[in-house]
Amino acid sequence: MDTAQNPGSDHKKTDPPKSVSAYLDPNYWNQRFSNEEHYEWLKDYSHFRHLIQAQIKPNSSVLELGCGNSQLSEELYKDGITEITCIDLSSVAVERMKERLLSKGYEEIKVLEADMLDLPFSEESFDVVIEKGTMDVLFVDSGDPWNPQPATVSKVMAMLEGVHKVLKPDGIFISITFGQPHFRRPFFHNAKFSWSVEWHTFGDGFHYFFFILRKAARPPQVSIVPCSAERQVAAVAGRSRKS
């Protein structure tokens, strides 16, 4: 995953972990953020700024999931989007982000230690929820992408359910990711969610995906035979409804 970083970013070199499963370990991130000033996953803001500007209004309330040490919130602020809340599971990332933002005069941006799988916000709190490379971490040990592990399905569904809950009725979820549409479709199009889905690509050579999920009544879907991943997602959603 580290190979996707923007080579123009100002950062100390970070050695990749011995195993991709380390990306799921909070201790790895605390150690990494202790030594790293800045790192951009999936290109920096300049590569998808035109897509952001088409979706986010200056008066929007924005929640960023898994901010790490990215400069995304700063770039949004420079573009006039000032009501921003950033969360990260790493206490080190949160404290260092707070220090950096304060040093630059961005006192209005809130930074909280929180788990994206258990969002500590009330229903319909934000106009926009955005993540850049954060959901991808949940897939690092998913196995066959066409038939992901049940644990992966459960985590991704928990994340999406939380996002759906905290979005306002006309809110949007922006997911900037490696994940190709045919792998994300079983999750995004689950009947539990009342959002429509569209996507764009950006990047030179290797393309990244910019998904826009609008929380509103979505048009009827064409009936298709679900793949194994879709059946897993449906089963997890069904268990959640019964619990």
N, C-alpha and C positions, 0 to 999 in steps of 0.2 A: 504493500500500500504506500510505503514511503516514496516510491519512485514517481508518484503522481504529483509531487510537490512542484510548485512554480520555481524554476531555477533562479529567478530574479529576486527571490525573497531574501531578506537579511536575517540569517539565523546561524547558530552554531551547529556544526555537523552532528547529527544524531545517528548512531549506528542502529540498523534495524534489529528488532528482537530476534532471538533464536528460533522462535516459533510464532506463527500468526495468532495462536491462542493467547499470547501475551497481551494482545490488544484488548482482551476482555478483563484484564487484571488491573484494578485501580492502582496497585503499587507500581506497575510499570509506568502509568501516566504520571503519578506523583513524582517519580524519579526523573522522568523525561522532562516534565515542565519545570523542575528545579534547575535544570541545566540549559534549557532552550528558551530563547527570547521570543521567537516568532516562527510559525510554520503554516503554510497554506496548503490544504488538501484540495485537489481537483482544480487547480488554477486559482489565480487571485481575482479580485472583484472586477478588474477591468475587462475580463473575458466574458462576463455575463451581466455587466451593468445595464446594458440595453434591455435585457429580459427583466431584470429587477424593476427598472423604472417604468416598465409597461404594466406592472402589477401592484406595486406598493405606493400608496399615496403618502404625502408628507405628514398627514395627521393620523396615520395608522399606528396602532399599538402593535409592537412586534415582539415576539418571543423567539430567541435563537437557542436551539438545542445543541449542547456539546460545543461550547464556544472555544474551548482549549485556549490557545494563544493566537488565534486568528485575528486579523484586523477587519473582519467583516463588519462588526458593529460600528467601528470607527468610520468605515467607508459609507455605511448607511447614514450615519450621523452627518457626515460632510454633505451628503445629498439632501439634507433637510428632514430626515426621518429621525426624530429625537426621542420618541417614547419607546425605548428599547429595554428589554429585559433579557439578560444572558444567563444561561445555567450551564453548569458542568458538574460531573460527579467527582472530579478531583479538587480537593480543598486547596492544593498548591496552585492549580490553574486559576481558581477563583481569586485567591489572594493576590497573585501576581497580575491578573487582569485588572483588578480593582486599582492596584498601584499604578499600572501603566495608564489607565484611563484618567485617573486623577491628575497624574503628571502632565497630561495633555489638555486638561481642562474640560473633560467630558463627564462632569459630575452627574449629569442627568441619566446616564446609562446605568441601569441596575445590574449587578452581577451576584448571582446566588448559587450556593452549592445545592444541587438537587439532582434527582435521578429522572431521566426522561421516561423510564418505565413506570414511574409513580409521580406524576406531576403534581406539585403542591399548590395548584391554583384552582379557583372556583370555575364553574361552568361559564362558558361564553365570556372569557376574560380578554381575548386578543383578536385583533383583526387579521393578523398574519402570524403563522408559525413557520420558521425556516430552519432547515438543517443542511449542512454541507459536509458530506462524507461521514456523518455521525451514524446514520442508519446502516451504512456499509459495515461498520464494526460488528453489528449483530450477525452478520453473515460469514464471518471469517472461519468459523468451524461448522458451517451448515451442511457440509457434505455435498451430495449431488444437487446442483442448483435447480434441477427439474423436480426434485423430490427432497426438499430440505428436511433436516432433522426436526422432530416435534418440538424440541426445546427452542430451536430457532424460530419456528412458527409462533410459538407462544410469546416469545419476547417481542417479535415484530408486531404482532397483533396488540400486545399491551401498549406498545409505543403509539401505534396508530389510534387506538381507542382513546388514549389520553389526549392526543392532539385533537381528535374530533371533538372531544368534550370541551376543551378550553377555547376552541374557536367560536367566534360569534356566528349567528345564523348565516351571514353572508361572507364569512371569513374564508381565507385561502391558506393552504399548506403548500409550501414550496420545498421540494426535495431535490437537492443537487447531488448527483450520485454517479458511481460507476454502473449501477444496476440497469441493465437493459430492460426495455418495456415488457418483453415476454416473461421476464422473471419477476417483475414487480406487479404485473397485472393481477395475479391471483390474490394479492394482498389489497391493493388499492381498490379493486372492483368488488370487494366483498359486500354482500347485500346489507351488512350491518352499518355501512357508512353511506351517508346521504351527500356524497360529493361526486362531481364530474371530474374527469381526468383528461388532461392534455399534456403534451411534452414537446420540448425542443432540444436541439443539440448545440453544443459549442465546443471549441477547441480545434486545433490544427492537427491533422493526421489522426490522432486518437481522439474520439469524440466522447464527451461527457454528456449526461442527461439532466435536463432541467424540467422537472415535473411540476405541474400546477394543478392542485386539487381544490376545487371550489365547493364549499359546503353549501349545497342547495340540492333541490330535487333533481336527480340526474335522469336523462332520457332512458327509456326502456332499452335494455341490452339485447343484442341478438342471441338467441338460445344456442349454446354450444356445449359440447361434451367436455366437462372439466378435466384438466390434467391432474396428476396425482397431487401436485402442490396445492391446486385449488381445492381438492377434496380435504386435504389436511387443514387448510385455512378455515374452510366451512365447518369442519368438525370442532376446531378450537373455538370458533365463534359460537357454535351451538352449546358447547359446555359452559361458556361464559354466560350465556343467556339463562341457563338453567340454575347457575350458582347464585 
